[in-house]
């Protein structure tokens, strides 16, 4: 038994060492070939990653704008009220009625079956007035590939914006969640009349007491400065600082960071085809000429395998006007070794294939030793340049960096104070056992935080909520064990055997209670994944980690510490374990029990 | 030995006194079951709209901001001071842009307040469309229902060695429903009289309460299970009574430590988590109460087939009362 206990102690110490070291370091590099460098770090305390609500940033949820919109013109005037009432009787999904004039109306609603639109038309004709003009336009549910295209574009744009680690995820079938950290502040685009350097600017700003700013150089005269959000006075101050410290300012524009990011996302991707003329044999240097051929002229792009060679290729199909331009182009450059067709997405080169032959019908195939994945990805990029799915912003949350850091500080302090109070109470009440519980609790917290960091999990307020509940459950497990121990001591067992029995009696309650919490977490996670928000996910994920760690702590750590206590002899005095001590039933009996316990 | 079980009628009366007003407040308009808002005063998380949380560099007064908002075309704006220097401004969902090339409404409002009220120190912003708002409520409700079913079957399985194990599962779920109903009811009433809004933190709170409630019930049930298996010859109501008394120390200590944490958070934690705290505090009290006085008593009533007699309040049931003092000596 003793040997086993020491082995377990060693195990606990190893886990503790791993937890503490993973909280202390931001990367592990074993320098062994084949094992990649593991990087885990964030900007929070202990190198934890913090979510936007704790450090400031913008959280945006977009939804692909699907639905049916109908616009119609009535022959006779009517009132929006009458039409709305009539439509309400038709049992439609939630809709919006727009009216331009007493005869011109529009209906915006979710995607309708064609029978339903017909029904609306007939009802309006019957009950309101004959219809002069009736137009239905439908935006269907986007395909998985289209959504991937949307993600690709947003990624590109946010990276352009140069923010650190944006998170862009698809949620459900038709939603995109975009999280951009550190946008809570202001962005100042400044152009000086004389050239200057970033170093000078940075030097000036830090001398004038700016903290947490960043300077991006756009040209040697214009810079983008990111700072905390500036109010009007501070904006005037900044202007003065820059003009006196650097030199005359040509233009200064200060905007909110989240606005800039949003406007970037909102832009549509621009796909362009250009005629490239190479000026050396390997086409390292070249000139590009505009053709007036853009993504608007592209009908579709899709991957396939070539029937002749089995190679992966990208098929593109131009529309009528595009086919004409493309036909002219290919006729002109086919077989010309110095000519290529360069394809750009948002001014970034995707491909520059050679035209092998004249393509009169706008249907062409691009080959180039593509893997299946490459051809699929390029097709998506070409397609997304042609038609990004229209997006609707359905949720936005901007947290000012200042407020974020305040709530982080408050939560941390509250957590620490809460832990200290619990530890003080539990030590006062359970004495020696309370110290065990306190040690177990500290071990538990370090373990959970280390797991959070290693997963890695980005901590938000819901995560902290789940963590606090799991601390409660961890304390409860210890209390259950100690209460059982006290009962066993009361009926006359030795402390050593009471610990063992108390533990095994308390275990079923701890196990079943925690398992039921795990079940709840599982259900919540399943639902959370189908929800657009990370709220329920965050809560249940951290609760899940917390409960698992709490069971581990109760089984391994608390138990082993109690056993160690028993062996080092501290368990001789019952007063160590309870304020009231224990009424020893009968000295004689005690001796018998003690004898049996050994 | 205190006889807790014999007074079971009173506990149900007490719970009924809490639940009936809760239900009335939840069902009465505005709100009502059909909208799932249930009389709770919904924050923007559940309705849709925008909230700006603005801190100025100097103290500001509410009516001045109200009149600025009216001038900006937002007479519906609700302004709430959170400290002398900061306010929450609730409006309908603000437009992304008010015309071609113009800035989003939020920027216009902030710039205006910066000009006319006081320089702005920091500003946060939340905006939610009706689509998300409806979903959050529906999904949370569904998630809780599904979780309840799973927990019921889990307890049924975990207690399979005790006779009629399904009763434990059903009783635990009744206690869970009891707790969530009371918390919802309290907030519905607070919403009616003190304009306390429910938002997403409220949902986290409800989930926390649900987790706590089941966990606490299982601890008491675990003791009942142990005693029932060990003493199959004893009367069930006596066993329940003993089990409750044996777990009382643990129940009180756990509730107390949880309260310590809540207290610490209340003292220090920011206003953003104060709502959560209130939900959890009420939930902890109700959850501890229901494990002892609802879930366990329900088991007894079921065992004795007393569903019809519940309201014969406090009438001492013969066997337990006569031998009010007894003690099970383990082993």
Interface residues (C-beta under 8 A of the other chain):
Chain A: X61 X63 X94 X184 X228 X229 X231 X232 X233 X234 X255 X256 X258 X259 X262 X392 X393 X394 X395 X396 X397 X398 X399 X400 X401 X402 X403 X406 X407 X410 X411 X413 X414 X415 X417 X418 X419 X421 X422 X425 X426 X429 X461 X462 X465 X468 X469 X471 X472 X473 X475 X476 X479 X480 X483 X486 X487 X491 X505 X508 X509 X512 X513 X514 X515 X516 X517 X519 X520 X522 X523 X524 X527 X528 X530 X531 X532 X533 X535 X536 X539 X540 X543
Chain B: X53 X55 X57 X96 X103 X104 X107 X114 X115 X119 X120 X121 X122 X123 X124 X125 X126 X127 X128 X129 X130 X131 X132 X135 X136 X139 X140 X142 X143 X146 X147 X150 X151 X154 X155 X158 X200 X201 X203 X204 X205 X207 X208 X210 X211 X212 X214 X215 X216 X218 X219 X222 X223 X225 X226 X246 X247 X249 X250 X253 X254 X256 X257 X258 X260 X261 X262 X263 X264 X265 X267 X268 X269 X270 X272 X273 X276 X329 X330 X331
